[in-house]
Amino acid sequence: MENLSEYTPTELLRMINKTKIDHDHIKQEIVDNTYRIDELEKTINDKIDELSNIEKNYIELIEELNNR
């Protein structure tokens, strides 16, 4: 960290405000990305369920064909 004693109180306040804004921005990006991850996870799980159903159907079809 740099030597902060060289700054005026006004400059320090500006730096504090900028740091707070940067912090809030990054925090919001993390929250937004977390929501995106949750949505993606749900989509993937839905596709896995769909794939499982298709595989079951495929097996049933093959078994029926083999029984004929």
CHARMM-style PDB file with segment names, atoms N, HN, CA, C and O in Angstrom:
ATOM      1  N   MET     1       0.846  -1.179   0.000  1.00  0.00      PROA
ATOM      2  CA  MET     1       0.000   0.000   0.000  1.00  0.00      PROA
ATOM      3  C   MET     1       0.890   1.240   0.000  1.00  0.00      PROA
ATOM      4  O   MET     1       1.978   1.253   0.575  1.00  0.00      PROA
ATOM      5  N   GLU     2       0.409   2.236  -0.637  1.00  0.00      PROA
ATOM      6  HN  GLU     2      -0.475   2.224  -1.105  1.00  0.00      PROA
ATOM      7  CA  GLU     2       1.193   3.464  -0.722  1.00  0.00      PROA
ATOM      8  C   GLU     2       1.097   4.277   0.569  1.00  0.00      PROA
ATOM      9  O   GLU     2       0.286   3.981   1.447  1.00  0.00      PROA
ATOM     10  N   ASN     3       1.916   5.277   0.663  1.00  0.00      PROA
ATOM     11  HN  ASN     3       2.575   5.517  -0.050  1.00  0.00      PROA
ATOM     12  CA  ASN     3       1.923   6.151   1.840  1.00  0.00      PROA
ATOM     13  C   ASN     3       0.725   7.094   1.746  1.00  0.00      PROA
ATOM     14  O   ASN     3       0.704   7.997   0.910  1.00  0.00      PROA
ATOM     15  N   LEU     4      -0.258   6.883   2.597  1.00  0.00      PROA
ATOM     16  HN  LEU     4      -0.241   6.149   3.276  1.00  0.00      PROA
ATOM     17  CA  LEU     4      -1.487   7.669   2.529  1.00  0.00      PROA
ATOM     18  C   LEU     4      -1.375   9.022   3.213  1.00  0.00      PROA
ATOM     19  O   LEU     4      -2.263   9.863   3.072  1.00  0.00      PROA
ATOM     20  N   SER     5      -0.325   9.234   3.931  1.00  0.00      PROA
ATOM     21  HN  SER     5       0.396   8.551   4.045  1.00  0.00      PROA
ATOM     22  CA  SER     5      -0.163  10.511   4.633  1.00  0.00      PROA
ATOM     23  C   SER     5       0.058  11.672   3.665  1.00  0.00      PROA
ATOM     24  O   SER     5      -0.059  12.836   4.049  1.00  0.00      PROA
ATOM     25  N   GLU     6       0.370  11.359   2.435  1.00  0.00      PROA
ATOM     26  HN  GLU     6       0.464  10.414   2.124  1.00  0.00      PROA
ATOM     27  CA  GLU     6       0.602  12.405   1.433  1.00  0.00      PROA
ATOM     28  C   GLU     6      -0.702  12.975   0.873  1.00  0.00      PROA
ATOM     29  O   GLU     6      -0.680  13.995   0.183  1.00  0.00      PROA
ATOM     30  N   TYR     7      -1.816  12.343   1.154  1.00  0.00      PROA
ATOM     31  HN  TYR     7      -1.834  11.515   1.714  1.00  0.00      PROA
ATOM     32  CA  TYR     7      -3.092  12.773   0.581  1.00  0.00      PROA
ATOM     33  C   TYR     7      -3.847  13.694   1.530  1.00  0.00      PROA
ATOM     34  O   TYR     7      -3.734  13.594   2.752  1.00  0.00      PROA
ATOM     35  N   THR     8      -4.606  14.577   0.939  1.00  0.00      PROA
ATOM     36  HN  THR     8      -4.697  14.658  -0.054  1.00  0.00      PROA
ATOM     37  CA  THR     8      -5.476  15.454   1.728  1.00  0.00      PROA
ATOM     38  C   THR     8      -6.707  14.653   2.154  1.00  0.00      PROA
ATOM     39  O   THR     8      -6.986  13.599   1.582  1.00  0.00      PROA
ATOM     40  N   PRO     9      -7.436  15.137   3.139  1.00  0.00      PROA
ATOM     41  CA  PRO     9      -8.673  14.445   3.536  1.00  0.00      PROA
ATOM     42  C   PRO     9      -9.668  14.305   2.382  1.00  0.00      PROA
ATOM     43  O   PRO     9     -10.356  13.290   2.273  1.00  0.00      PROA
ATOM     44  N   THR    10      -9.742  15.300   1.540  1.00  0.00      PROA
ATOM     45  HN  THR    10      -9.184  16.125   1.628  1.00  0.00      PROA
ATOM     46  CA  THR    10     -10.647  15.231   0.385  1.00  0.00      PROA
ATOM     47  C   THR    10     -10.209  14.129  -0.579  1.00  0.00      PROA
ATOM     48  O   THR    10     -11.038  13.377  -1.092  1.00  0.00      PROA
ATOM     49  N   GLU    11      -8.926  14.041  -0.816  1.00  0.00      PROA
ATOM     50  HN  GLU    11      -8.253  14.652  -0.399  1.00  0.00      PROA
ATOM     51  CA  GLU    11      -8.413  12.985  -1.702  1.00  0.00      PROA
ATOM     52  C   GLU    11      -8.655  11.604  -1.090  1.00  0.00      PROA
ATOM     53  O   GLU    11      -9.009  10.661  -1.797  1.00  0.00      PROA
ATOM     54  N   LEU    12      -8.470  11.493   0.191  1.00  0.00      PROA
ATOM     55  HN  LEU    12      -8.183  12.260   0.766  1.00  0.00      PROA
ATOM     56  CA  LEU    12      -8.731  10.216   0.866  1.00  0.00      PROA
ATOM     57  C   LEU    12     -10.203   9.837   0.760  1.00  0.00      PROA
ATOM     58  O   LEU    12     -10.534   8.675   0.524  1.00  0.00      PROA
ATOM     59  N   LEU    13     -11.075  10.805   0.932  1.00  0.00      PROA
ATOM     60  HN  LEU    13     -10.807  11.749   1.123  1.00  0.00      PROA
ATOM     61  CA  LEU    13     -12.506  10.549   0.808  1.00  0.00      PROA
ATOM     62  C   LEU    13     -12.856  10.083  -0.605  1.00  0.00      PROA
ATOM     63  O   LEU    13     -13.655   9.163  -0.777  1.00  0.00      PROA
ATOM     64  N   ARG    14     -12.263  10.711  -1.603  1.00  0.00      PROA
ATOM     65  HN  ARG    14     -11.613  11.459  -1.462  1.00  0.00      PROA
ATOM     66  CA  ARG    14     -12.487  10.281  -2.991  1.00  0.00      PROA
ATOM     67  C   ARG    14     -12.007   8.840  -3.201  1.00  0.00      PROA
ATOM     68  O   ARG    14     -12.672   8.034  -3.852  1.00  0.00      PROA
ATOM     69  N   MET    15     -10.850   8.546  -2.638  1.00  0.00      PROA
ATOM     70  HN  MET    15     -10.311   9.201  -2.109  1.00  0.00      PROA
ATOM     71  CA  MET    15     -10.317   7.183  -2.773  1.00  0.00      PROA
ATOM     72  C   MET    15     -11.221   6.172  -2.066  1.00  0.00      PROA
ATOM     73  O   MET    15     -11.442   5.070  -2.567  1.00  0.00      PROA
ATOM     74  N   ILE    16     -11.736   6.554  -0.911  1.00  0.00      PROA
ATOM     75  HN  ILE    16     -11.556   7.449  -0.504  1.00  0.00      PROA
ATOM     76  CA  ILE    16     -12.658   5.680  -0.176  1.00  0.00      PROA
ATOM     77  C   ILE    16     -13.907   5.431  -1.005  1.00  0.00      PROA
ATOM     78  O   ILE    16     -14.359   4.293  -1.135  1.00  0.00      PROA
ATOM     79  N   ASN    17     -14.456   6.486  -1.555  1.00  0.00      PROA
ATOM     80  HN  ASN    17     -14.089   7.411  -1.449  1.00  0.00      PROA
ATOM     81  CA  ASN    17     -15.669   6.351  -2.374  1.00  0.00      PROA
ATOM     82  C   ASN    17     -15.426   5.476  -3.600  1.00  0.00      PROA
ATOM     83  O   ASN    17     -16.258   4.636  -3.942  1.00  0.00      PROA
ATOM     84  N   LYS    18     -14.296   5.672  -4.257  1.00  0.00      PROA
ATOM     85  HN  LYS    18     -13.620   6.355  -3.980  1.00  0.00      PROA
ATOM     86  CA  LYS    18     -13.972   4.859  -5.438  1.00  0.00      PROA
ATOM     87  C   LYS    18     -13.806   3.397  -5.049  1.00  0.00      PROA
ATOM     88  O   LYS    18     -14.279   2.503  -5.750  1.00  0.00      PROA
ATOM     89  N   THR    19     -13.131   3.158  -3.928  1.00  0.00      PROA
ATOM     90  HN  THR    19     -12.747   3.884  -3.358  1.00  0.00      PROA
ATOM     91  CA  THR    19     -12.930   1.794  -3.461  1.00  0.00      PROA
ATOM     92  C   THR    19     -14.272   1.133  -3.147  1.00  0.00      PROA
ATOM     93  O   THR    19     -14.480  -0.034  -3.478  1.00  0.00      PROA
ATOM     94  N   LYS    20     -15.167   1.859  -2.522  1.00  0.00      PROA
ATOM     95  HN  LYS    20     -14.998   2.807  -2.253  1.00  0.00      PROA
ATOM     96  CA  LYS    20     -16.501   1.335  -2.196  1.00  0.00      PROA
ATOM     97  C   LYS    20     -17.269   1.003  -3.473  1.00  0.00      PROA
ATOM     98  O   LYS    20     -17.904  -0.047  -3.567  1.00  0.00      PROA
ATOM     99  N   ILE    21     -17.208   1.889  -4.439  1.00  0.00      PROA
ATOM    100  HN  ILE    21     -16.692   2.743  -4.363  1.00  0.00      PROA
ATOM    101  CA  ILE    21     -17.892   1.655  -5.720  1.00  0.00      PROA
ATOM    102  C   ILE    21     -17.319   0.417  -6.404  1.00  0.00      PROA
ATOM    103  O   ILE    21     -18.072  -0.424  -6.895  1.00  0.00      PROA
ATOM    104  N   ASP    22     -16.005   0.301  -6.438  1.00  0.00      PROA
ATOM    105  HN  ASP    22     -15.394   0.984  -6.039  1.00  0.00      PROA
ATOM    106  CA  ASP    22     -15.362  -0.865  -7.052  1.00  0.00      PROA
ATOM    107  C   ASP    22     -15.765  -2.151  -6.326  1.00  0.00      PROA
ATOM    108  O   ASP    22     -16.059  -3.167  -6.955  1.00  0.00      PROA
ATOM    109  N   HSD    23     -15.773  -2.089  -5.013  1.00  0.00      PROA
ATOM    110  HN  HSD    23     -15.534  -1.263  -4.502  1.00  0.00      PROA
ATOM    111  CA  HSD    23     -16.145  -3.254  -4.203  1.00  0.00      PROA
ATOM    112  C   HSD    23     -17.580  -3.676  -4.506  1.00  0.00      PROA
ATOM    113  O   HSD    23     -17.850  -4.853  -4.743  1.00  0.00      PROA
ATOM    114  N   ASP    24     -18.491  -2.717  -4.499  1.00  0.00      PROA
ATOM    115  HN  ASP    24     -18.272  -1.760  -4.306  1.00  0.00      PROA
ATOM    116  CA  ASP    24     -19.895  -3.023  -4.762  1.00  0.00      PROA
ATOM    117  C   ASP    24     -20.101  -3.579  -6.168  1.00  0.00      PROA
ATOM    118  O   ASP    24     -20.919  -4.474  -6.380  1.00  0.00      PROA
ATOM    119  N   HSD    25     -19.363  -3.046  -7.107  1.00  0.00      PROA
ATOM    120  HN  HSD    25     -18.699  -2.319  -6.935  1.00  0.00      PROA
ATOM    121  CA  HSD    25     -19.479  -3.514  -8.488  1.00  0.00      PROA
ATOM    122  C   HSD    25     -19.033  -4.975  -8.605  1.00  0.00      PROA
ATOM    123  O   HSD    25     -19.734  -5.796  -9.197  1.00  0.00      PROA
ATOM    124  N   ILE    26     -17.894  -5.287  -8.051  1.00  0.00      PROA
ATOM    125  HN  ILE    26     -17.325  -4.620  -7.570  1.00  0.00      PROA
ATOM    126  CA  ILE    26     -17.385  -6.665  -8.112  1.00  0.00      PROA
ATOM    127  C   ILE    26     -18.299  -7.606  -7.342  1.00  0.00      PROA
ATOM    128  O   ILE    26     -18.559  -8.724  -7.786  1.00  0.00      PROA
ATOM    129  N   LYS    27     -18.783  -7.162  -6.201  1.00  0.00      PROA
ATOM    130  HN  LYS    27     -18.572  -6.253  -5.840  1.00  0.00      PROA
ATOM    131  CA  LYS    27     -19.713  -7.978  -5.417  1.00  0.00      PROA
ATOM    132  C   LYS    27     -20.970  -8.292  -6.225  1.00  0.00      PROA
ATOM    133  O   LYS    27     -21.454  -9.425  -6.209  1.00  0.00      PROA
ATOM    134  N   GLN    28     -21.499  -7.294  -6.929  1.00  0.00      PROA
ATOM    135  HN  GLN    28     -21.107  -6.375  -6.942  1.00  0.00      PROA
ATOM    136  CA  GLN    28     -22.698  -7.516  -7.746  1.00  0.00      PROA
ATOM    137  C   GLN    28     -22.410  -8.471  -8.905  1.00  0.00      PROA
ATOM    138  O   GLN    28     -23.257  -9.295  -9.250  1.00  0.00      PROA
ATOM    139  N   GLU    29     -21.238  -8.368  -9.501  1.00  0.00      PROA
ATOM    140  HN  GLU    29     -20.550  -7.698  -9.220  1.00  0.00      PROA
ATOM    141  CA  GLU    29     -20.858  -9.307 -10.560  1.00  0.00      PROA
ATOM    142  C   GLU    29     -20.840 -10.737 -10.034  1.00  0.00      PROA
ATOM    143  O   GLU    29     -21.291 -11.659 -10.712  1.00  0.00      PROA
ATOM    144  N   ILE    30     -20.323 -10.914  -8.841  1.00  0.00      PROA
ATOM    145  HN  ILE    30     -19.956 -10.165  -8.290  1.00  0.00      PROA
ATOM    146  CA  ILE    30     -20.282 -12.252  -8.236  1.00  0.00      PROA
ATOM    147  C   ILE    30     -21.702 -12.772  -8.008  1.00  0.00      PROA
ATOM    148  O   ILE    30     -21.995 -13.931  -8.301  1.00  0.00      PROA
ATOM    149  N   VAL    31     -22.570 -11.925  -7.490  1.00  0.00      PROA
ATOM    150  HN  VAL    31     -22.331 -10.984  -7.251  1.00  0.00      PROA
ATOM    151  CA  VAL    31     -23.957 -12.320  -7.258  1.00  0.00      PROA
ATOM    152  C   VAL    31     -24.629 -12.681  -8.586  1.00  0.00      PROA
ATOM    153  O   VAL    31     -25.309 -13.703  -8.684  1.00  0.00      PROA
ATOM    154  N   ASP    32     -24.439 -11.849  -9.594  1.00  0.00      PROA
ATOM    155  HN  ASP    32     -23.887 -11.019  -9.514  1.00  0.00      PROA
ATOM    156  CA  ASP    32     -25.029 -12.116 -10.915  1.00  0.00      PROA
ATOM    157  C   ASP    32     -24.515 -13.429 -11.491  1.00  0.00      PROA
ATOM    158  O   ASP    32     -25.288 -14.213 -12.042  1.00  0.00      PROA
ATOM    159  N   ASN    33     -23.232 -13.668 -11.368  1.00  0.00      PROA
ATOM    160  HN  ASN    33     -22.604 -13.031 -10.920  1.00  0.00      PROA
ATOM    161  CA  ASN    33     -22.658 -14.911 -11.878  1.00  0.00      PROA
ATOM    162  C   ASN    33     -23.168 -16.119 -11.104  1.00  0.00      PROA
ATOM    163  O   ASN    33     -23.349 -17.193 -11.678  1.00  0.00      PROA
ATOM    164  N   THR    34     -23.396 -15.954  -9.826  1.00  0.00      PROA
ATOM    165  HN  THR    34     -23.249 -15.082  -9.360  1.00  0.00      PROA
ATOM    166  CA  THR    34     -23.952 -17.040  -9.020  1.00  0.00      PROA
ATOM    167  C   THR    34     -25.345 -17.394  -9.511  1.00  0.00      PROA
ATOM    168  O   THR    34     -25.682 -18.573  -9.615  1.00  0.00      PROA
ATOM    169  N   TYR    35     -26.156 -16.397  -9.812  1.00  0.00      PROA
ATOM    170  HN  TYR    35     -25.883 -15.439  -9.728  1.00  0.00      PROA
ATOM    171  CA  TYR    35     -27.487 -16.661 -10.365  1.00  0.00      PROA
ATOM    172  C   TYR    35     -27.386 -17.380 -11.710  1.00  0.00      PROA
ATOM    173  O   TYR    35     -28.150 -18.306 -11.985  1.00  0.00      PROA
ATOM    174  N   ARG    36     -26.450 -16.954 -12.535  1.00  0.00      PROA
ATOM    175  HN  ARG    36     -25.829 -16.202 -12.312  1.00  0.00      PROA
ATOM    176  CA  ARG    36     -26.262 -17.604 -13.834  1.00  0.00      PROA
ATOM    177  C   ARG    36     -25.852 -19.063 -13.645  1.00  0.00      PROA
ATOM    178  O   ARG    36     -26.324 -19.943 -14.364  1.00  0.00      PROA
ATOM    179  N   ILE    37     -24.974 -19.313 -12.677  1.00  0.00      PROA
ATOM    180  HN  ILE    37     -24.591 -18.597 -12.093  1.00  0.00      PROA
ATOM    181  CA  ILE    37     -24.539 -20.686 -12.397  1.00  0.00      PROA
ATOM    182  C   ILE    37     -25.730 -21.522 -11.955  1.00  0.00      PROA
ATOM    183  O   ILE    37     -25.887 -22.660 -12.399  1.00  0.00      PROA
ATOM    184  N   ASP    38     -26.571 -20.970 -11.085  1.00  0.00      PROA
ATOM    185  HN  ASP    38     -26.443 -20.046 -10.725  1.00  0.00      PROA
ATOM    186  CA  ASP    38     -27.755 -21.699 -10.620  1.00  0.00      PROA
ATOM    187  C   ASP    38     -28.678 -22.047 -11.788  1.00  0.00      PROA
ATOM    188  O   ASP    38     -29.193 -23.162 -11.871  1.00  0.00      PROA
ATOM    189  N   GLU    39     -28.881 -21.094 -12.678  1.00  0.00      PROA
ATOM    190  HN  GLU    39     -28.463 -20.188 -12.610  1.00  0.00      PROA
ATOM    191  CA  GLU    39     -29.730 -21.339 -13.846  1.00  0.00      PROA
ATOM    192  C   GLU    39     -29.118 -22.403 -14.752  1.00  0.00      PROA
ATOM    193  O   GLU    39     -29.818 -23.284 -15.251  1.00  0.00      PROA
ATOM    194  N   LEU    40     -27.827 -22.315 -14.957  1.00  0.00      PROA
ATOM    195  HN  LEU    40     -27.258 -21.599 -14.553  1.00  0.00      PROA
ATOM    196  CA  LEU    40     -27.135 -23.292 -15.796  1.00  0.00      PROA
ATOM    197  C   LEU    40     -27.192 -24.688 -15.165  1.00  0.00      PROA
ATOM    198  O   LEU    40     -27.393 -25.682 -15.863  1.00  0.00      PROA
ATOM    199  N   GLU    41     -27.018 -24.754 -13.872  1.00  0.00      PROA
ATOM    200  HN  GLU    41     -26.855 -23.946 -13.305  1.00  0.00      PROA
ATOM    201  CA  GLU    41     -27.089 -26.042 -13.176  1.00  0.00      PROA
ATOM    202  C   GLU    41     -28.477 -26.662 -13.335  1.00  0.00      PROA
ATOM    203  O   GLU    41     -28.599 -27.866 -13.560  1.00  0.00      PROA
ATOM    204  N   LYS    42     -29.515 -25.847 -13.220  1.00  0.00      PROA
ATOM    205  HN  LYS    42     -29.416 -24.868 -13.038  1.00  0.00      PROA
ATOM    206  CA  LYS    42     -30.875 -26.352 -13.402  1.00  0.00      PROA
ATOM    207  C   LYS    42     -31.064 -26.860 -14.829  1.00  0.00      PROA
ATOM    208  O   LYS    42     -31.640 -27.928 -15.035  1.00  0.00      PROA
ATOM    209  N   THR    43     -30.588 -26.112 -15.801  1.00  0.00      PROA
ATOM    210  HN  THR    43     -30.120 -25.245 -15.634  1.00  0.00      PROA
ATOM    211  CA  THR    43     -30.694 -26.523 -17.196  1.00  0.00      PROA
ATOM    212  C   THR    43     -29.970 -27.849 -17.426  1.00  0.00      PROA
ATOM    213  O   THR    43     -30.500 -28.744 -18.083  1.00  0.00      PROA
ATOM    214  N   ILE    44     -28.773 -27.971 -16.890  1.00  0.00      PROA
ATOM    215  HN  ILE    44     -28.342 -27.244 -16.356  1.00  0.00      PROA
ATOM    216  CA  ILE    44     -28.001 -29.211 -17.041  1.00  0.00      PROA
ATOM    217  C   ILE    44     -28.728 -30.378 -16.389  1.00  0.00      PROA
ATOM    218  O   ILE    44     -28.822 -31.456 -16.975  1.00  0.00      PROA
ATOM    219  N   ASN    45     -29.238 -30.174 -15.193  1.00  0.00      PROA
ATOM    220  HN  ASN    45     -29.162 -29.298 -14.716  1.00  0.00      PROA
ATOM    221  CA  ASN    45     -29.958 -31.252 -14.506  1.00  0.00      PROA
ATOM    222  C   ASN    45     -31.213 -31.667 -15.267  1.00  0.00      PROA
ATOM    223  O   ASN    45     -31.537 -32.853 -15.335  1.00  0.00      PROA
ATOM    224  N   ASP    46     -31.911 -30.705 -15.831  1.00  0.00      PROA
ATOM    225  HN  ASP    46     -31.648 -29.742 -15.776  1.00  0.00      PROA
ATOM    226  CA  ASP    46     -33.085 -31.025 -16.650  1.00  0.00      PROA
ATOM    227  C   ASP    46     -32.688 -31.853 -17.873  1.00  0.00      PROA
ATOM    228  O   ASP    46     -33.384 -32.802 -18.234  1.00  0.00      PROA
ATOM    229  N   LYS    47     -31.580 -31.499 -18.505  1.00  0.00      PROA
ATOM    230  HN  LYS    47     -31.015 -30.728 -18.212  1.00  0.00      PROA
ATOM    231  CA  LYS    47     -31.104 -32.247 -19.677  1.00  0.00      PROA
ATOM    232  C   LYS    47     -30.648 -33.653 -19.285  1.00  0.00      PROA
ATOM    233  O   LYS    47     -30.844 -34.604 -20.040  1.00  0.00      PROA
ATOM    234  N   ILE    48     -30.050 -33.780 -18.119  1.00  0.00      PROA
ATOM    235  HN  ILE    48     -29.891 -33.007 -17.505  1.00  0.00      PROA
ATOM    236  CA  ILE    48     -29.640 -35.102 -17.645  1.00  0.00      PROA
ATOM    237  C   ILE    48     -30.869 -35.978 -17.427  1.00  0.00      PROA
ATOM    238  O   ILE    48     -30.863 -37.153 -17.795  1.00  0.00      PROA
ATOM    239  N   ASP    49     -31.912 -35.426 -16.838  1.00  0.00      PROA
ATOM    240  HN  ASP    49     -31.917 -34.472 -16.540  1.00  0.00      PROA
ATOM    241  CA  ASP    49     -33.161 -36.168 -16.657  1.00  0.00      PROA
ATOM    242  C   ASP    49     -33.758 -36.575 -18.002  1.00  0.00      PROA
ATOM    243  O   ASP    49     -34.210 -37.706 -18.179  1.00  0.00      PROA
ATOM    244  N   GLU    50     -33.750 -35.648 -18.930  1.00  0.00      PROA
ATOM    245  HN  GLU    50     -33.382 -34.730 -18.785  1.00  0.00      PROA
ATOM    246  CA  GLU    50     -34.276 -35.930 -20.272  1.00  0.00      PROA
ATOM    247  C   GLU    50     -33.458 -37.034 -20.946  1.00  0.00      PROA
ATOM    248  O   GLU    50     -34.019 -37.942 -21.559  1.00  0.00      PROA
ATOM    249  N   LEU    51     -32.173 -36.953 -20.833  1.00  0.00      PROA
ATOM    250  HN  LEU    51     -31.717 -36.215 -20.335  1.00  0.00      PROA
ATOM    251  CA  LEU    51     -31.299 -37.970 -21.409  1.00  0.00      PROA
ATOM    252  C   LEU    51     -31.557 -39.327 -20.777  1.00  0.00      PROA
ATOM    253  O   LEU    51     -31.595 -40.339 -21.477  1.00  0.00      PROA
ATOM    254  N   SER    52     -31.732 -39.359 -19.487  1.00  0.00      PROA
ATOM    255  HN  SER    52     -31.701 -38.536 -18.918  1.00  0.00      PROA
ATOM    256  CA  SER    52     -32.019 -40.607 -18.788  1.00  0.00      PROA
ATOM    257  C   SER    52     -33.318 -41.230 -19.289  1.00  0.00      PROA
ATOM    258  O   SER    52     -33.386 -42.441 -19.501  1.00  0.00      PROA
ATOM    259  N   ASN    53     -34.333 -40.420 -19.475  1.00  0.00      PROA
ATOM    260  HN  ASN    53     -34.278 -39.436 -19.302  1.00  0.00      PROA
ATOM    261  CA  ASN    53     -35.611 -40.919 -19.992  1.00  0.00      PROA
ATOM    262  C   ASN    53     -35.463 -41.458 -21.417  1.00  0.00      PROA
ATOM    263  O   ASN    53     -36.048 -42.485 -21.760  1.00  0.00      PROA
ATOM    264  N   ILE    54     -34.700 -40.778 -22.220  1.00  0.00      PROA
ATOM    265  HN  ILE    54     -34.225 -39.943 -21.941  1.00  0.00      PROA
ATOM    266  CA  ILE    54     -34.464 -41.232 -23.593  1.00  0.00      PROA
ATOM    267  C   ILE    54     -33.718 -42.565 -23.586  1.00  0.00      PROA
ATOM    268  O   ILE    54     -34.033 -43.462 -24.369  1.00  0.00      PROA
ATOM    269  N   GLU    55     -32.734 -42.690 -22.705  1.00  0.00      PROA
ATOM    270  HN  GLU    55     -32.478 -41.962 -22.070  1.00  0.00      PROA
ATOM    271  CA  GLU    55     -31.977 -43.948 -22.616  1.00  0.00      PROA
ATOM    272  C   GLU    55     -32.878 -45.098 -22.179  1.00  0.00      PROA
ATOM    273  O   GLU    55     -32.778 -46.202 -22.714  1.00  0.00      PROA
ATOM    274  N   LYS    56     -33.755 -44.847 -21.215  1.00  0.00      PROA
ATOM    275  HN  LYS    56     -33.836 -43.950 -20.780  1.00  0.00      PROA
ATOM    276  CA  LYS    56     -34.696 -45.879 -20.767  1.00  0.00      PROA
ATOM    277  C   LYS    56     -35.606 -46.300 -21.914  1.00  0.00      PROA
ATOM    278  O   LYS    56     -35.850 -47.488 -22.126  1.00  0.00      PROA
ATOM    279  N   ASN    57     -36.095 -45.328 -22.636  1.00  0.00      PROA
ATOM    280  HN  ASN    57     -35.897 -44.363 -22.464  1.00  0.00      PROA
ATOM    281  CA  ASN    57     -36.953 -45.616 -23.775  1.00  0.00      PROA
ATOM    282  C   ASN    57     -36.201 -46.432 -24.825  1.00  0.00      PROA
ATOM    283  O   ASN    57     -36.753 -47.374 -25.394  1.00  0.00      PROA
ATOM    284  N   TYR    58     -34.973 -46.081 -25.077  1.00  0.00      PROA
ATOM    285  HN  TYR    58     -34.525 -45.316 -24.616  1.00  0.00      PROA
ATOM    286  CA  TYR    58     -34.141 -46.789 -26.044  1.00  0.00      PROA
ATOM    287  C   TYR    58     -33.980 -48.261 -25.636  1.00  0.00      PROA
ATOM    288  O   TYR    58     -34.114 -49.165 -26.462  1.00  0.00      PROA
ATOM    289  N   ILE    59     -33.695 -48.478 -24.368  1.00  0.00      PROA
ATOM    290  HN  ILE    59     -33.586 -47.745 -23.698  1.00  0.00      PROA
ATOM    291  CA  ILE    59     -33.528 -49.846 -23.872  1.00  0.00      PROA
ATOM    292  C   ILE    59     -34.814 -50.640 -24.026  1.00  0.00      PROA
ATOM    293  O   ILE    59     -34.788 -51.797 -24.446  1.00  0.00      PROA
ATOM    294  N   GLU    60     -35.930 -50.027 -23.691  1.00  0.00      PROA
ATOM    295  HN  GLU    60     -35.951 -49.087 -23.350  1.00  0.00      PROA
ATOM    296  CA  GLU    60     -37.222 -50.704 -23.850  1.00  0.00      PROA
ATOM    297  C   GLU    60     -37.481 -51.062 -25.311  1.00  0.00      PROA
ATOM    298  O   GLU    60     -37.974 -52.150 -25.610  1.00  0.00      PROA
ATOM    299  N   LEU    61     -37.150 -50.154 -26.208  1.00  0.00      PROA
ATOM    300  HN  LEU    61     -36.749 -49.270 -25.965  1.00  0.00      PROA
ATOM    301  CA  LEU    61     -37.348 -50.419 -27.630  1.00  0.00      PROA
ATOM    302  C   LEU    61     -36.466 -51.578 -28.107  1.00  0.00      PROA
ATOM    303  O   LEU    61     -36.930 -52.457 -28.833  1.00  0.00      PROA
ATOM    304  N   ILE    62     -35.211 -51.576 -27.701  1.00  0.00      PROA
ATOM    305  HN  ILE    62     -34.833 -50.862 -27.111  1.00  0.00      PROA
ATOM    306  CA  ILE    62     -34.302 -52.646 -28.086  1.00  0.00      PROA
ATOM    307  C   ILE    62     -34.777 -53.987 -27.515  1.00  0.00      PROA
ATOM    308  O   ILE    62     -34.747 -55.001 -28.212  1.00  0.00      PROA
ATOM    309  N   GLU    63     -35.206 -53.994 -26.275  1.00  0.00      PROA
ATOM    310  HN  GLU    63     -35.230 -53.170 -25.709  1.00  0.00      PROA
ATOM    311  CA  GLU    63     -35.709 -55.231 -25.667  1.00  0.00      PROA
ATOM    312  C   GLU    63     -36.955 -55.738 -26.397  1.00  0.00      PROA
ATOM    313  O   GLU    63     -37.103 -56.938 -26.626  1.00  0.00      PROA
ATOM    314  N   GLU    64     -37.827 -54.837 -26.752  1.00  0.00      PROA
ATOM    315  HN  GLU    64     -37.707 -53.861 -26.566  1.00  0.00      PROA
ATOM    316  CA  GLU    64     -39.044 -55.252 -27.477  1.00  0.00      PROA
ATOM    317  C   GLU    64     -38.668 -55.819 -28.841  1.00  0.00      PROA
ATOM    318  O   GLU    64     -39.227 -56.827 -29.272  1.00  0.00      PROA
ATOM    319  N   LEU    65     -37.744 -55.186 -29.506  1.00  0.00      PROA
ATOM    320  HN  LEU    65     -37.290 -54.367 -29.156  1.00  0.00      PROA
ATOM    321  CA  LEU    65     -37.315 -55.684 -30.817  1.00  0.00      PROA
ATOM    322  C   LEU    65     -36.673 -57.071 -30.662  1.00  0.00      PROA
ATOM    323  O   LEU    65     -36.929 -57.958 -31.475  1.00  0.00      PROA
ATOM    324  N   ASN    66     -35.869 -57.260 -29.662  1.00  0.00      PROA
ATOM    325  HN  ASN    66     -35.661 -56.539 -29.001  1.00  0.00      PROA
ATOM    326  CA  ASN    66     -35.208 -58.550 -29.445  1.00  0.00      PROA
ATOM    327  C   ASN    66     -36.197 -59.642 -29.083  1.00  0.00      PROA
ATOM    328  O   ASN    66     -35.958 -60.813 -29.377  1.00  0.00      PROA
ATOM    329  N   ASN    67     -37.280 -59.285 -28.462  1.00  0.00      PROA
ATOM    330  HN  ASN    67     -37.474 -58.333 -28.223  1.00  0.00      PROA
ATOM    331  CA  ASN    67     -38.299 -60.272 -28.074  1.00  0.00      PROA
ATOM    332  C   ASN    67     -39.168 -60.714 -29.263  1.00  0.00      PROA
ATOM    333  O   ASN    67     -39.899 -61.698 -29.156  1.00  0.00      PROA
ATOM    334  N   ARG    68     -39.097 -60.037 -30.328  1.00  0.00      PROA
ATOM    335  HN  ARG    68     -38.503 -59.238 -30.415  1.00  0.00      PROA
ATOM    336  CA  ARG    68     -39.936 -60.390 -31.484  1.00  0.00      PROA
ATOM    337  C   ARG    68     -39.253 -61.331 -32.404  1.00  0.00      PROA
ATOM    338  OT1 ARG    68     -39.824 -61.723 -33.422  1.00  0.00      PROA
TER     339      ARG     68
END
